[in-house]
Amino acid sequence: MHGVDERRDESGQALARFLRRNAERIARLAARVATTDLPLAGTGMRKRLRTQYQEQVEEMARCLDAYGADGPQLYAETQRRFTARRLSQGARMTEVMEERAILQDAILEVGGVEGERFEPAAIRLLATTFAELARQIGDVYLTYQRAESAGFREEALLETIVGYLDEAIVVVERDGMISYVTPAIERVLGYPPRTYVGAYLDREEGLLEQIDPRDRYGNPIAPENLPHTIPLRTGRPAHVEVFFAKRADGTDAVLEIYAAPVPDEEGELRGVVMTVRDRTESYRKSQALEEAYQERRKMHARLLSRSRLEAVGSLARSTAHALNNQLNVIALRLRRLEEIPEAVEEADPIDRSVREITALVGRLQELASAAPKAGKPGPIDAAGVIEEALDLTRPEFDGRQVEVRATVGELGRVRGERESLLTLLTSILAGARDVTPTGGQVDLDATRTDGEVVLRVIEHGPRLGEADLEKLFEPLSGEFEERTISLASGREAVRRWGGEVEVAPLDDEGNVFTVRLSVAREAAPAEAPEVPAPIPAALPPPARLVLVVDDDPDNAAMLADLVEGADAEAVTAATGAAALEKASRKKPDAALVDLLLPDMKGWEVVRELKERVPGIRIAVVSGLAVRREEREEGLADDVFRKPVDSDDVLDFLGL
């Protein structure tokens, strides 16, 4: 029996020497496996686990060396404190057991790599050590549960409650260490709570780099400015509405964080409690709404700007016509005046003034010819234009707390020009918004009768008098400013389409605008002429060198990859100047040109490429709708709208 004990002591000493010699290597392997299992790639967490594992391996070696056969039991007893601490941090017993199993596997794996031939006694000793350790973990768990049964029940109730909360709760100690995290953090960021327990976010670079905290503008947040550090430093709460953090899957989460200081009974700062709410979806929706609102505002501004220019042109044309009529009368009377000898001296200055005014009218006519003109009328969707006008003006109604009640029936198509009608309707609605008091309402109804669509907008504001009604469509009166210009231009357009715009006061209060539009006539279907069978077009020769012109590097790379994937060569250019220079040198067979370039217009690049490289095939690739007039100019051989169909592009290139 004495000999068996000696062999055990010798096996224990040999095992202890192996553990001391390889403690760091074993700890490094165990930490790597544990962080992979968590999962977490941060170097801070791995470093913390590596330190803990190395301390445990060195303690195991000390116990085996000093106490021989009694070493396993003594080592397991030394780990009771560590087990209790892990359980108090919220770890489950199975998690603590798993951490010890990872350590055992690491010892055996390093032993195999090192070529160690453990004696059977040493293997049994190692197995006994971890078996005793598992028994002690279970004992600590049961003792902890019995001693803290009331606390356990309260904790179970608390865990149940916080488990259903949408926001995560994080407890930070006075020294900055995170001591408690609710399970909701895994739903928010994708990392399990034990990733953070025992960590110092403002100190551990690996974990901080993994989370990558940023403010609402995308700027990195320094460790000393993280939300929980502010109460620790100042003793005052901190509220961060937009906090960007990277999830475990690499996507960004938008968080709202509230950090509150927690004092003890004597008023001294004990720590910080943070609530972390996931605001990703609401933030994205609000951003999308804001972008859509801003885009509509820009569109509204563009429409009104175009409307004003059209109105100015129309006003200039009508004013020039009226002035010419009056000047003609004056000129005729001036000639009669010049026949009177006594009046010749008075007639000369009048004649000079008439000539100067005639020159001014000529410039006014030039202005009228340069101003944009409304497009040709055609069938348009009346209900669609009304809905778009409401969408454009609704944010401004909401801002003034004015309700718009709209009733739009089945209207069909009317004769008109979309942008001019849209501008007229937004002008009427904007005017109604301005005169309606806060909390009031504007009524809109549109119906279709025989041969026309009637749209009425009722504003419940000040009642217009007869003099005001006459001036409402007279820009030269100086009343109602911009609204008058838009209304005058719109009424002129509607009259050209065969409709009418009227305004009348209501009996009690307010005014009603009425827009009458002619219903578009359906063209009789023409008999289709006999068309000979089409001759299949010959496939274009394959392009061996393709020039890709796009200032967006991702788009350029995508198109270049598409070309190269079809066994052709691609060369890219980010500017028009670079494209022309490369085309002159390399003489490409085909080109794919984006219309929006930083230094030149895309159509200018297309024209220049056609001149420099005769026979080149050019396709325009654009995220914008290309106007029909530009397509019909025959500058480009084809037009592709982003996102492009790769088969269509390759067919165009003959690939």
Summary of the structure (lengths in Angstrom):
residues: 655
radius of gyration: 41.2
end to end distance: 86.6
largest distance: 156.4
contacts: 1991
relative contact order: 0.05
helix: 56%
strand: 18%
